Amino acid sequence: MVVMHEGRLNYRLGLLSIISGVLVGIVVSLFRIAIPLVMGLVSGLLQWAQVSFWHSFIFILIFVVAGCLVAWTVQKEPMIGGSGIPQIAGKLSGQLNFSWPSVLFYKIAGGLLAIGSGLTLGREGPSVQIGAAIGQGVAEVSKSSKASTKYLIVGAAGAGLATAFNAPVSGIIFCLEELLRKVTRRGFLSATLTIITATLVSVSLIGDEAAITLPRALNIEIKTYPYLLILGVLLGLSGVLFNHVILWSKVIYSRWQLAPFLKMVFPFLMTGVVLLFDARLIGSGEQLILLPFLNNPSMLTLVYLFLLKLLLLGVAFGSGIPGGIFFPLLSLGALVGNIYASGLHALGLVGAYTITVFTIIAMAAHFAAIVRAPLTGIFLILEMTGGSIQYLLPIAIVTFIAYFVAEMYQSDPIYESLLGLMVSH
């Protein structure tokens, strides 16, 4: 038996890491392409539904059928419920186990229907679990050791995040902050190799455009720095509220005396009805992030969008259907930044341009308060928006204030809380 130094990345693990990266890059890129295609069909159907009552009725009926199909995928493979990130953490810690071919197939099918239908769910959590399933598959097929299996799963999970957002650096940091915990040189090199490979494949398939295209570059004015402190506190409090809503929704659904099948159809029914009245609430909320760059609505409208979007997220995610919270939590954070900056602007304290800056900065801080992975949040926003390093300091200031506010309120990181709920049941 040959014992290898933990610091070395042997050729076999390196080759398997590259193979995992290629597979994740292809599969998650196709998943990312397919979601807007499905949502485009839903948007067209939504316009058609406005014509008459009967059209609206048929629209709701189609949503219910989609809900039934998604519920069926979860019944076939219960481990695909939610974002999938707690399941990966549970797998790595030995608390949970799952069949990678089953998770891979049903997560793609269920996630595509749930997210593509316009529910308030994100693609990133499913992309991470899809990646992890591929990494586990490569490890099992190659009969890798326990340590190598862990590295392949972690690297492929990070590659899923990197491909979902065109954010390779964030994928690497996510592996270190959220999944690896105890970092070894071999684990870091394996994960990095997988993520870089997946990103190269993704770029060749769908291009390297930022996940959110900003109409213009951002510049931070020194005189706005004092207001960043309050922004950090607000986002910390919003993060605490967000975590409570997610966990409350889980508790409410668990106490609801209905068949699991009906619980998963309910979010489709409710979302379908809401979309008939306000199409702005469709999807994970990407369009809400860009409001300051377009025709920013009134503060009252922004508050309404925040509250209803948070409610729709709780209704969808709490039911256990496949879908992530990354993008929704970013859009809700952006709304908090928008509301706060719009209030400052109304008081004549800042210019209109500050609204756009605070909206973008707020996303990273909201992520840190909820997930408790501040470096991932900071670099995720920089990569997602194609932002330059020049506003790294303001983002860091707001992010760490939000982080400490959430810690002060003893709000547990959301994925740890969700894993705890899964293990206890």
N, C-alpha and C positions, 0 to 999 in steps of 0.2 A: 504493500500500500504506500503510495507516494503522498506525502503531506506537503501541500503548497503553502508558501507564505501568504498570509492574509492580504498583504499589500499588493500582490501581483495579480494582474488581469491575465489569466492564461488564455491561450489561443482558442481553446474550445468555448469558453464562456464568452470571449470576444466575438466569435463567429455567431453563436446563438443570440447574442445581444443585437447584432446586425440583422439577423433573420427576423427577430421579433420586431425590430424597428421598421423593416420593410413591410411586414404584414400589418402592423398597426397603422402605419402611414397610409396604406391602401384602403383598409377597411374603414377607418375613422374618417378619412377624406370623403369616401363615398357616402358615409352616414351624414356627414356635414353638408354634402351637396344635396342629398335627398330631402332633408328637412325643409328647406325653403321651397322646394318644388311642391311638396305636399301642402305647405302653408299657403302657397300661391293658389292652389286649387280651392282651399278653404276660404281664402279672401274673395275669390271670384264667386264662390257659392254664397258667401255672406252678402255680397251686393245683390245677387239674384233673390235672396231671401227677403230683401226689403220691399219687393214688388207688391206682395199681398200676404194676407194672413196664412193662406195655404202654403205659400212658398216658405214662410217662416216655420210653419209646422213641419214641413218636409226637412228643412234644415236641422231642426231640433232632433227629428227622428234619425237623421244620418249621424248626428253627434252621439245619440244613444247607442246606435249600432257600433260606432267606433269604440265607445266605452265598453261595450260587451266584448269586443275583440281584444281590447287591452286587458280587461279583467281575465279573459281566458288565458292570455300569455302568463299572467302572474299566478294563476291557479296551476298552470303546468310547471312553472319554475318560480317558486316564492322568493328566491334569492335575488330576483331582478327588481324588487320593489324599491322605490325611492331613487336616490342618486346612485347608490352602489358603492360609494366611498367607505361608509361604515362596514360594509361586507368585506371589502378588501382589507381594512384594518383588522377585522375579526379573523380573516384568513391568515394574515401575517402573524397575529398573536396566538393562533391556535385555538381561538374561541369559536370560530365558525368554519364550515367547509362547504364547498359547492362543486358541481360538475361544470367544468369550463365549456364543453360543447353546448350544453343546455343553456347556460347563462349567455353565451355568445349569441346564439340564435334568437332566443326569446327577448333578450335585451334590445337587440337591433329592431325586431319586429314591434315590440311593445313601445319602445322609446320613440320610434319613428311615428307611430300613430298618435301617441300622447302629445309629444312635443309639436309634431306637424299639424295637429288639429287646432293649435293656437291656445292651448292651456298655458297657465302661468308656470312654466317649467323650463329649465335650461338644458342644453345639449351636453354640457361639459362633464357632469357627473356620470351620465351614461357612457360618454366617450372614455372616461377614466376606467370604468368597469369593463367596457369592451376591450380596452387595451390590456387590462390585467388578466382577463380571460385568455387572450391570445398569448400573453407571456406565460401563463400557467400551462397552456397547451403545448407551447414549444418546450417547456421544461419537462413535462410528462412524456412527450413523444421521444425526447432525447435522453430520457432516464437520467436527468441531472440530479446532483446531490441536493440535500435540503437547503444548504446555504445558497447554492447557485439558483435554485428554484425561487427563493425569496428575492434575490437580486433581479431575476428576469421578470417576476411579477411587478416589483416596484418600478423598474425601468419602463416596462410597457404601460403601466398606469400613468406615469409621468409623461410618456409619449402620447398617450390619449389626450391629456390636458393640453400639451404643446400643440398637437394637431388641431384640436378643437378651437384654439384661440390664435394660432400662428405665433406661439409664445414659447420658444424652446428654453430660454433662461428661466422663465416661471415654472416650466415643467420640472427642470432640474431642482430648483429651490423647493418646490412642492414635495418632491421625493425626500428631501433632507428634513424639511420642517414637519411634514404631516405623516410620512410613511416609514422612512428608515429609522428615525429617532437615534439609534446608535449607528453612527456613520463609520464605515470602514473604507479604506482606499479602493478595495476591489468593488465594493457595492457602488461607490460613487462613480467609478470609471465605467462599470457595466451599465448603470442607469443613464449616464451621460451619452455613451455610445448609442444606446437604443433611441434616446430622445433626438439626438442629432440626425440619426439615420431616418427616423420617422418624419422629422421636419423637412429634410431634403426631398423625401418621396412626396410629402404633402405639397411642398412648393412646386414641384414638377407637375403635379396633377391639377392644383387649383390656384396656383400663384402665391405671392408673398404679400398681398395687401393686408394692411392692419384690419383686425376684426371689426373695429369701429373707425370709420374714416371721418376725421375732423376736417371741417371746411377750411380752417386756418390754424396756424401754429399758436401755441399758448405762451404767454409771457407773464411772469409774476411781478406785480408791483410791490416794492418794499413796504409802502404805506398800508397795504392790506394784511400784513403779517399779524398784527394784533387780533384781527378778526378770525384768523385761522385757529386760535386757541379755543374760542367758543364753538367753532365748527367741529373741532375734534370732540368736545364734550357732547354736543348734540348727536354726533354720529355714534359715539359710544353708547349713549342712551337708546338710540334707535336700534343698535345692534342687540342690546339686551331685550328690547321689545320684540325684535324679530325672532330671537331664539325662544322667547316665551310663546309667541304665536305658533311657531312650528311645533313645539312640544305640547302645547294645549290642543292643537288640532289632532295630534296623535292620540292624546288621552280621550278627546271627545269621540273620535271614530271608534276607539276601543270599547267605549261604553254604549255605543249606538247599537241597539238590538236589531240589526239587519244582517242579512247574509252578506259575506265579504264581496260577493259578486255585485250586489246592489250598491255597496259603499263605493266601489270603483266606478260605477256608472254615474253616480251622483255628480262628481266634478264636471263631467262632460255635459250633463243636463244643465247645471247652473251656469257654467261658462258659456254655453251656447245661448242661453237666454240673455245673459249680460252683454254678449257681443252684438246681439240684435239691437240693443239700445245704445251701445258705445263701442264702435270698432277700434278705438284707440287702445283698448285694453287687450288686444290680441297678442299672443305670444309671450316671450320671456321679458319683454320690455325694452328691447334695443332702441325702438323709436322714441321712447321717453327720455333716454339719455341725450338725444340730439335736439330736444326741444329748445334750448337756448340759442342754438345755431339757426333755428328756423323762425317760427312765430311763437315766441314764448307766451303761454297763457297766463292768466291772473294767478295770484297766490292761492286764492280759494280753489281754483281748478286744480292746481298742483297738489294741494292737500287732499282733495277728493281722489285724484289719481293715485296718490300714495296709499291712502287707506283702502281703496277698493282693490288695488293690485296686491296689497298685503293679504287681504281677505281671500282673494282668488288663489293666491299661492298656498295659504293654509288649507283651503278646501281641496286643492289638487294634491299637494304633497302629503298631507295628513292621511289621505286615503290609501297610500301605499302603491300607487301606480308608478311606473318607471319614469323618472325625470329628475333633473338636478335643480339646485338652488343657487348655483354660482351666478348665472346671468341675472335672475330675478333680484338677488341681493345687491348686485351692482347697480341695477336700474333703480331700485328703491333708495340706495345710497345717493345716487345722482339726483333724485328728486329732493332728498333732504338738503343737499348742497344748493340746489336750485331755489328751494323755498327760502332758505336762510339768506342767500345772496340777494334774492329778489326783495326780501324785507329790508336789507341794508340799502339797496338801491332806492327803494321807495322813500326811505328816510333821508336820502341824499348823502349817504356816507361813503358809497362806492359808485363807480361807473358801471354802466350796463355790461361792459366787457368782463367784469369780475364775476358775473353770474356764470359765464361759460367756464371760467377757470375753476371756481369752487365746485361746479357740477362734476368736473372730471376728477379733481382731487378727492372728492367725497367718496368715490367708489372704492378706492384703496383702503381708506380708513374704515368704511363699513365692513369690508371683507375681513380686516384684521380684528374688528370687534366681535364678529360672528364666528369666524373659523379659528381665530387666534394664531394666524400664520402671517405676521406683518410683512416679512420680506417677500413672500409670495404675492401678497396684495399689492405692494409697491411696484414690483417689477411686472406684474400682470398688467397693470394699468399703463405703465410706460410702453410695454410691447403691444398691447391691444390698440392703443391710440396712436402708435408711431411717434410717441412723445420723445423729446430730447432729455438728456440728463440734467438740463438746466433747471428744471423744476422738481428735481429729486428732493431737495431740502424741504420745500413746503409740503410735499406729499408725506415725507417722513415725519415732519412735525405733527401734522394732523393725524396720521396713522397711529403713531405711538401714544398720543393723547387718548384717542378712541380706544386703543388696546387697554390702557391702564384704567379707564373708566369702566370698561366691561369687567376687568379683573376686580376692581373695587366693589362692584355689585355682585361678585362671585357668580357670574354667569359662565357656566361651563362651555367650552368649545362645542359647537353644535354637533360635529361628527362624533365626538366622544359621547355626548348625550344620546344620540341616535343609536350608537353601538350598544350602549348600556340598556336601552329599551329592547333592542333585538335579542340580546343575550338573556335578559330577564324573562323574556317570553319563550 
